[in-house]
Amino acid sequence: MYILCIVLIIIASILLILAVLAQSPKSGMAANFGASNQVMGVRQTADFLEKSTWGLAISILVLSLVATLVMPSKNAGAPTSELDKAIMEQSAAEQAAMPNQIEMPAEETATESAE
């Protein structure tokens, strides 16, 4: 389900990019020629592109939230196989068996041996 959400987000993102690039700017020098865009149903195309832009943006938001909810929740540090579990148990047992040893820095060891 998570992979499906990611694929749908990518498709919606590509469609959103295309919808934004297909729209004509509404301000600047092109705004003076806006009356000519009303002829032959160009206005309906602009309305469709604007509605599809909003729809795709909302769908990306919703799909992102759904992908977050269905994301697999495996712990990064948790062992996934029996072999990993055995290795983790063995290393924990070795650490418990070893006494706490504090190693002295090399400088102090050298001065003590000189005395």
C-alpha positions, -999 to +999 in steps of 0.1 A: +000+000+000+029+023+008+045+018-026+012+024-043+008+057-025+043+068-035+037+059-071+004+079-071+022+109-055+048+108-083+021+106-110+001+134-094+033+155-092+041+151-128+005+159-138+006+190-116+038+202-132+022+198-166-010+216-155+010+245-142+031+248-173+000+247-195-016+277-178-012+311-192+000+339-169-028+361-156-008+393-150+018+413-168+017+420-205-004+390-214-033+404-193-039+431-219-048+405-245-071+385-222-102+394-242-090+374-271-088+343-249-125+343-244-131+332-280-136+295-290-138+281-255-103+289-243-118+302-210-132+268-203-098+252-208-083+277-183-110+269-158-103+232-162-066+237-158-071+258-126-095+232-111-072+203-120-042+222-104-061+225-071-074+189-073-039+176-079-024+197-051-050+184-027-045+148-038-008+151-033-014+163+003-039+136+011-017+109-005+012+121+015-008+118+047-020+083+038+015+072+029+027+084+063-001+064+080+006+031+061+044+034+062+060+002+075+070+007+111+101-015+114+125-003+140+159+005+125+178-011+154+156-042+157+170-074+143+150-087+114+161-123+111+169-151+135+206-148+128+205-111+137+187-119+169+213-145+178+242-120+171+225-093+192+220-118+221+256-130+220+270-095+220+247-085+249+259-116+268+296-108+261+291-072+274+274-085+306+302-110+312+330-084+309+338-063+340+338-026+336+374-017+328+386+018+326+416+022+303+441+048+313+454+072+287+488+065+272+505+095+288+497+085+323+507+049+317+541+060+304+548+083+334+538+055+358+561+030+342+591+054+344+588+057+382 
